[in-house]
């Protein structure tokens, strides 16, 4: 059984034998007395008997104090600690986790030294000083946590070597998720003494009040582990205020075709106090610099830079905006993957075909979607290509070969067609639904709407209006449209939707109360009924209209806005590129390939230049590639087995571009409220760790006790002597001389 305390200078405990000195002196003086026969001695016997017990008690008290003084002095010199002897000798093995903030704000530097460099140096120093035979792990805090090695290791040299090439480019720091991850890692470790060191720059956005309760919950979880760790927050942040970031990109087109000019607007923000008079911003397309612009940004100002470009080939392209700003490179550039289409395939499902011109349900829509091909003007190309089929011919092959499917006056679908359509939209496809006189509203409500769980945004209600000659009509409410499918009509030159005259329409059953996933009303009729309604279904979108796409119930096909509206609706629905090619850090990279590629290998080039082989797995009617390890921001290029290249871009959130740090007082409040230790330097951590491992010394308290005993001995010696003289003299009979100066 180990002792609950130990001594740093144990050899000096030999000085405790000095307590024998006052005892020996006491015994020696006690034996040196002479018996002197004195005739009047019998007169003192009563006084001696009265004070004998008190005198003995006083002598014992003084003897104890005098013996304690050298004993406590020896203890002070031996430097006692509360820990056991094995801990005193530094032999206790530990399980140590360093939770390292590797978010991109840690790349901020002052005088050429970045915070991540300081953190790595301190982490390496800590790992080099843990007791021999200990296991350790480094957990990267960026985007919720990731281990530096696959599992904790006893090979600390390997761990420190793996730490050296680490760079701070891994998204944003999420402290609660990092603590939770560390708690799980402790379950893989084996030693009974455990330490968790959280190395962070204490950036304000990572310690917001909204996350403080969650941080507390994760720390409580750590404290409630079977073997709770000692938690220390290590402040490695040097505050750097000056920073310019490109926060986002906006595009003028929902979909880009060959030769079409697209405007790309870069949104910049100056987070610092210093102004930028002529900040240079560069535009690159497919790795080549195309143009440059300059912008002035005052302190804490926002600004925009606009670039125009046209792509001359279809396929996957990459644009990059770069600001020639500050040393924090992670937010000085912004990448985007842009698919350029040769054609947007739209499948028109005609529920009421006709051999007569412009009598079929989809005839007007087909002309609106590809006006140049329909009129024979082949000198100009249509971005949209259409294919018209009857309802009975609809199958999964045609659906999956399309970007958008349009159901026009379709009465019903069989179970196989409905499932194929649901899978298509769920995987990112677009669906446009127009009713008509052949629609089975009861079937649509039961199979398409499904009480809000199906494809249809809203259930069909009763028909409204009248087709009789002279019957009143309703129009479309003219307003400022915020929805990207209709925002072009905010410019009257593109047509005026209020020109419409609608004689009959389906009323839609709007929900009694709004909810987070409620359908979006894009436009309304002047009657108050919804005209266009949108719903998110899986990764795809569905838009439902209240009227047919032909001229049976309205004059829409004859209005100038009909063509741009139909094109805009189709392009908007096709603009959902799924799986997405512009990702956030740690979001999985997913690609769809032809089913024939299943079982083969594709090549994935990573931002650091290395390559990985990834398998193509068959899922349903397609081959699928999934790559989850996207913690590193930058460009990922996937080359399919057929040689087609697809670009994926991982951008970090600009949440950490504001480099403001918590104040010292706020850091102290954080530590106090959560019951954790905070250190600001390696020396401070070393001293604290020394106290934990070698024990907490309490010799200073013993020194104060020693001084108190010395003063107490002097005080009591004088007091006892004075009281003894007074008491003895007062007890003598008359005629007997004072005992002062008399030895017995």
N, C-alpha and C positions, 0 to 999 in steps of 0.2 A: 504493500500500500504506500503510495507516494505521499510525501508531506504536503500540506496545503501552503507551505511557504518554503523559502530557501534563502541562500545568501550568495551575493556576488563575490565578496571577499571572505570566503569561509575560513581561511587560515587565521584571520584576525580574531576569530571567535576565541582563540586561546587567551586573549586578554581578559576574558570573563573570569578567569581564575583569580584576577586581582581582587575579586570580592572577598577573598580569604584574608586580605591584609587587615581591614578594620576588625574582623572577627578575632584574628590573632592578637592584635593590639589590645582589644577589649579583654581577652582572656589573660593576657600577660599582666596588664595593670590590675586586673581583679585579684591575681595571686600575690601581688607585691603589697602587702600590708603588714603592719607591726601591732602587736598587742601591748598596749601601754596600760599598766594598772593605775587607775586614778580613783581616788576615794569618792569623788562626787559623781562617778559614772552612773550610779543607780538613778540619779536624778534625770538622766537623759533617756532612760530606757522607755519611758512612756511615749516620748516624742518619736523615738525611732520606730516603735511598734505602730504608731499612728501613720507614719509616712512611708513605711517600708514598701508596701504594695505599689503606691504611686511612683516611687523612685524606680522600682524595677520596670514598670510599664514605660516610663520615660526613657530609660536606658535601652529597652528593647526597640522602641520607635527609632531612636537615634541610630542604633546598630543596623536596623533594616535599611534606613535611608543611606547610611554610609556604605553599606554593602551593595546597595542598588546602583550607586553612582558609577563605580568602575564597570559593573555588569552592563549598564545601559550604554556607557561609553564604548565598550567593546562591540556591542550590537550595532551602534551607529557606524563604527569603522568597518564592520563586516557587510554593511549595506543590505539589510533584509528585504525580501520581496515576497509577494503573496503566492506566487506560482510554485509548482512542484520542481524538484531538482532536475528532472529530465528536460522540462521547458527552460529552466535556467541555463542548462548546457546547450540549448538551441537544437536539441535532437528530435523534437517532436515534429513528425511529418505532417504536412498540411495538404489540403485540396484547395487550390487557388484558381479563381476565375477572374480574368481581366475583361470587363465589359467595355470595349473600346469604341468611342464615338468616331466612326469613320465617314460621317456625313460630309457633304462637300464644303460646308462652312469651315471644317477643320483645315481645309487647304489655304485659308486666309493666312497671310504672313505679315510679319513686321521685321524690318531689317534683314530680309532674306530668309528668315526661319519661319516655317509654317507651324501651326498648332499641331498638325498630325505628326510632324517630325519630333516635336517635343514630347508628344504622347508616346510615340514608339520608343524613344530613348528611355523614358521613365518606366515604361512597361518592361523593356529589356532589363533594366536595372533591378526591378522588383523580382523578375523571374530568376535572375542570377543570384539573388539573395535568399530565396526560399530554401528551407532545410533540405538536405540531401535525402533522396527517396520519396519526395513529394510528387504528386501529380498536379497538372495544371491544364488550362484551356484558355484561349482567347476567343471571345465572342464579339463579333462585329455588330454594333448597334444600328447601323444604317438600315432603314426600312424593316425594322422589327426584329432583326437578329439573324446572324448566320455564323456557324463555327468556323474558325480559321483552319482547323484540322477536322477530319471526319469524326474524331472522338478525343476525349481527354488523354493526355500522354504523360508518361514518366520521363520521356526523352525531352528535357527542357531545352537542350541545345537545338534540337530540331524545331521546337516551337518558336524560339527566338529567331532562328534562321528564316522561318516562314513569315515572320513579322516584318522583316527588312524591306521587301519590295512593295508592301502595302501602300496604296494611295487613297486619298480621301475623295472619292468620286461616287459613293454609293448612296445616292438619294438623300433623304432627310432622316434625322434621328428621331426615333419614337421610343422614349424612355420607358413607358410602361411595358411595351411589347418586349424590349430588350431585357428588362428585369424578369419578365415571365419566362423568356427563353433561357436565361441563366438559371432560374429555379429548376427547369427541366434538366439542364446539363448536370446540376449537382446530383441528380439521381443516378448518373453514370460514374460518379467519383467514389473513392474508397476510404479516404482518411477521415479521422474523427475531428480534426481541427480544420475549420473551413473559413476562407476569406473571399469576399467579393469586392473588387476594386472597380468602381465605375469611373472611367476616364472620359471627361467631357469638357467642352468649352463653356458650359453653362449659358448657351445662347438662349435668349429670352423666349423665342418661339418654341423651343423644345421643352420649356418649363412653364407653359401657360397655366393660368388658374383653372381652366376648363379640364386640364389633364391631371391636376394635382391630386384629386380624389382617387383617380385610377393608379397613380404612382403609389399612393398610400396603400391601396389594396394589394398591389404586387409586393411591396415591402412587407406587409403583414403576412403574405404567403411565405416569403423567405424566412421570416421570424418563426413561423409555425412549422417549418420543416423538422423532420426527426432530429437532424443535426443542424441547427440554425447557423448561418455564417455571420461573421463580422462584416458589416457593410460599410465601406468607405467611399465617398465621392471625392475624386481627385480632380481639382480644377487645373486644367492644362491650357486654359484659354487666355490668349493675349488679345484684348479687344481691338479689332480693326474696323473702323467706321466707314471708310471710303469704299464704295462698291457700286458698280453699275451692272444691271442685269437685263438680258432680253427675256421678258416674262412670257411672251406668247406670240404666235403668228396667226393672222387672219387671212382668208382667201376670198377673192371676189367671185369665184365660181364654185358651185357645189360639185361639179364634175368637170374634168379637163379632157378635152379631145385634142387630136393632132392638129397643130397649127393654131389652136385657139390661145389668145393672149389671156394670161391670168395675172391678176395683181396680188402681190403678197405684201401684207403690211406687218412690219415688226413693231411690237410694243415694248419700249424700253423704259427703265426706271432708274433714277439716281437715288440710292439709299444713303449717300454720304453727305457731308457738309461742304465738300469742295465742288465748285462748278466746273463743267466741261464746256469750253467755248466752241470747239470744233471737233466733236467726237466723230471719228470715221467709222462707218458701218459698211461692211462688204456683203455682197450677194454672190453665192456660189450655186451652181447647178451641176449636178453629177461630178462634183469635185473640181470644177473649173470656175475661176472667178469671172463673173459676167459684168458686174457694175459695182459702183461705190457711191455712197452718199455721206453727207455730213449733217450733224445735228447739234444744236446747243441744248444742254441740260443743266439747269440750275440745281442748287441743293434740294434734294427730296422731290424733284420734278419728274413728271412722266412725259414721254414723247413718242412719236411715231415716225417710221421711215417706210416709204412705199417703193416697191420694185415691181417691174413688169417683165414677164418672160413668156415665151411660147416654146413648147416642146415639139420637135419635128418627127419623133418616133413614138409609137405606142409602147406600153410596158411600164416597168417600175422605174421611177426616177427619184432622185434625192436632191433637196435644196437645203442650203445652210446659210444662216445669217450670222455674221461674226462682227462683234464690236471690238474695236481696238481700244480697250479700256484699262482695266486694272489687273493685278497679278492673279486674282481669283478667276481662273479660266473656266471653271465648271459652268458658270452662268453667263459667260461672255459670248456664247454661241447657242444657236438653237437649230436642231435638225428636224427635217420632216420628210417622210416618204410619201410621194405623190404618184398614184397610179394614173397613167395617161391611157385613155381608152381609144381604140380605133372605132368601136361601136358599142352602144349600150343595147343589149338584146332585151326587147320587151315582148312578152307573149300575150296576145289578145285572145281571150276565150269568148267566142261569139255564141251567146245563148239564143239568138234569134237571127240566123243567117237569111240572106235573100239574094236572089240572082239579079235583082234590079239595082242599078247604080244608086248609091246613097240611101238604100232602104235597109241594108243590113245593120245590125246593132253596132258594129265596130267600124263602119265605113268612115265616118267623120273623124273618129279618133285616129285611125290609121293615117289619114291624110295630114292631120295636125302633127303627128309624131315624126313623119318623114315627108315634109312638104316638097323637098327638091326631087326626090325619087318619084313621088306621085305625079308631079307635073312634067317629068321628063327632063328637068334642068340638071343634068348630070355633072355640069361644070362645078356645081357646088355640092358638097357632100353633107349628108345628114349624120349627126352624131348618134341618133337612135335608129336601130334597125328593128323592124317588127315582123312577127310571125303570127298569122291568124289561124286558129283551129276551132273546130266545133267542140262542144262540151264533152261528147262521148269519146273524143280522141285525146283528151287530156291525160297525160301520164307523167310519172316521176322523171323520165328522161328529158322531156321537153321543159318541165318545171325547173330542173336543176341546171339546164343550159341557159337559163334566163337570169337577168338581173331583177326584172320586175314582171309580175303577172297581173293582168287586168281581167277581172271577171265582169262581163257586160251582160246584164239581164239573164244570168245563169239560174235556171230553176232549182236544180239540186246537183250535188256531187255524191258519188258512191263513197263507201268507207275508205277504199284504197286511195282515191283521188284526194279526199279530205286529209288523210294522214300525210300524204306526200306534200300537200300544200302547207300543212302545219310545220312539218320538218323543215321545209324550205324557208319559211319566214323565221322560224326559231333560230336558224343558222345564219341569219343576216339578210334574207331576201326581202323584197318589197312587194306589197300587195295593194292593189287599187280596186275597190268594189263599187260598181254602179248598178243600181236596181233597174227595174222595168216592169212591164205588164206581165211577164212570164215568171217572175220571182215568186217562189213559195215562201212567204214570210214566216209561216209556222215552222217550216223546216229550218230556215235560216236562224230563227231565234233559238231553236232547240239544238242545232248542230254547229252553227257558226258562232253564235253569241254565248251559249252555255252559261247563262247567268253571270256574264262578265269574264269567264275563264277561257273563252274561245277566241277565234280570230276577229270576230266582228266587234268593233268598238262599242256600238250601242245597238240594242234590240230594235227591230222595226215595230212601229206603232201603226195607226190607221193611215190610209191615204187621205190627203187633203187637197183641196182645189177642185177644179172642174175643167174639162177639155172642151166644153161647148163654146161655140162661137159667141163672143161678147162677154164671156165670163171674166171676172177680174183676175189679175195675175199679181204675183209678188216678185220682188227683186232680191238682189244680194246687197247686204248692208255695206256701204262704202265707208271705209275707215282706214286708219293707219295700221297696216299689218306688220306684226312683229315676227310672224312665222316665216322661215326661209323659203317655204314653198310659194308664198304669195307676196313677199316683201317687194318684188319688182313692180307691183301695181301701186306702190306709193308714188311712183313717177307716172303721171297721166299719159306720157308718151307711149307707154307699154299697153295702154288700154284702160278702160273704165269698167269695173265690174258692175256698177249700178245700171249699165245699159241692158242687163238681162231682164227678160220677161218670162216668168215661170208660171205655167198654168196648173201643174199638178206635181205633187211631191210626197215623199214618205215622211211622216212625222217619226222622230226617233225618241226612244224612252230614256230621258236623262235621269241619272241617279238623284235620289232625294237629297243626299249630302255629298259634299266633295271629299275625296280621299287622296292620298299621296300618289296612288297609281291610277287615278281616274283618267279617262280619255280627255284629250285636249280638243276643245272646239276651235277650229281654225277660222271658220267664217259662219255667219248666220244669215238667214233670210229675214226680210223685213217683217215677216209674221212672227219672228222671235224663235222659230225652229232652227235647229242646227242645219247648216248646208254641207260643210266638210268637217269631219271628225277624224282625229288621229289617235292611234293606240300603239304602244310598244308591246311587242310580243316576242319574248326571248331577246335575241340580238337584232331582230328585224322590226319593220314598222308596217302598219296597215292604215290606209286612209279610206274612209267610207263617205260616199256622196249621197245626197238625198234624192237625186234625180238621175235619169239615164244619161249616157254620153252621146245619144243621138238627138234628133230634133223632134221626137214624139211629144214631149211634155214641156219643151221650152225652146227659146230661140238662141240658146248658147252657141251652137255650132256656127251660126251666122254672125256672131259678134267678133270684133277684132281681138278681144282678149282671150278667145277660146284656144287659139293655137299656142300662145305663150303659157297659158295656164296648164294645158295638158302636158306640154314639154317640161314645164317646171315641176309639176307633180311627179312625173316619171323620173326625172333626173334627181329630184330630192330623195325619192325612195331608193334609187340605185346608188346614192352617194354613201350609204352605209357599207363601208368596206369591211366585210367580216370574213375571216377573222381580222381584227384590226392590225394595222401595220405600224401605227404610232402608239407606243406602249409607255406605261409608267414603270419605274424601277420595280423589279421583282414580279411583274405580271408575266404569265407564261406566254411564250411565243408559239402561235398555232398557225398552221398553213394547211389549206385544202389542195389536194392534187388529184389527178385522175385515178380511178380505181385500179387501172393497169399498173400504176407505180407501186402498189402495195407489195410489201416484201422486199423492196429495194432499199438502197441507201441514198440519202441526200447529203450534201456538204453544206455546213454552216460556218461562215467566217465570222469571228467574234471581233469586238472593237479593239482588242489588244493585238490583233493580227493572227492569232492562232485559229486553227480550224478543227471542227468536230464532225464526225459522221453521225447522222441521226437516222433512225429507221422510219420507213413509211408504213403505217399500220392501216389496215382496211377497217373502216367504220361506216356501215351502211353502204351507200352507193359511191363512196369516195375514199381516196387515200388521205390519211391525216398524219401530220408531223406535229409533235409537241416537244418544246424545249423550255424547261422551267427556270433555268439558271440565268436570269437576266438582271442580276444585281449590278452589273457594270453598264453604265450609260454609254451610248454611242450607236454606231451603225452595225447591224447584223445583216449579212448577205446570205440568203439561202439559194443554193443552186440545186434544182430538182434533178432527178435521174435523166430527164430529157435535155438538160442544159439550160433551162430557163431560170433567170436570176430574179429573185424577189427581195426587195429591201425592207427591212424592219428597223425602226428607230426607237431607241429607249432614251427618253429625256427625264432628267431629274425635276421634281417639283421645285418651283422657285420660292417655296415657303421659307427656305433658309437664306435667301439673299439678303435679308435684313440681318446684319451681323451684330446688332445690339446685344449686349450681355447683361445678365443680372448684376445688380450692385452687390457689394460685399455684405451689406445689411440684409438684402433679400436672400443671399446664399445662406447666411447665418440663420435666418428665419426658417428657411427650407430645412436645414439640418435639424433645428430644434423641434419643428413640428412633426418630423418623421422619425426622430430618434436615431439619426445616422451621424457618422463622423465626416467632416470635410477637411481636407488638407489642400494646401496651395503650392507645395514644393516637395521635391524628393526628400530633402532633409527633414521636413515636417512629418512626412509619412514614415521615414525611417525611425524617427524618434517614437512615434506612436506604435509602430509595429514592434519596436524593441520592448515597449512597455507591455504589449500583449503577449509576446513570446517569452520574454525574460521575467515578466512580472512587474508589478507596480511597486516601486520602492517607497518605503515609509520611514526612512532614517531621519528625515527632517522633523517629523513628529516626535521621534525619540529624542532628538537633540533638544527640542523645547522642553520635553519632560526632564531631561538631564539638568538643564539650567534651573528648572523649577525645583528639583530635588536639592541642588546645591544651596539655593536661597532658603529653602525650607529647613535644611540642616543648620545653617547659620542662625536663622530666626529661632528655631526651637531650642538650640543649644543655649542661646542667651536667655530665652524666656524661662526655660526649665531651671537654669542656675539661679536667676533672680527670684523666682517663686520659691525655690528650695531654701534660700537664705532667709527670706522674709518669714516663711512658715516656721523654720527652725527657731529663729530668734523669738518669735511670738510665743512659741510653746515652752520656753525655758522658765523655770521657777525663779522667783525673786532672789537676788543674791548670787545667781549663777552667771558667770561671764558669758558673753556671746561666743558662739562656735566659730565665728569668722576668724580664720587663720589658724584654727585648731585642727590638727590631724588626729584621727582615731584609728 
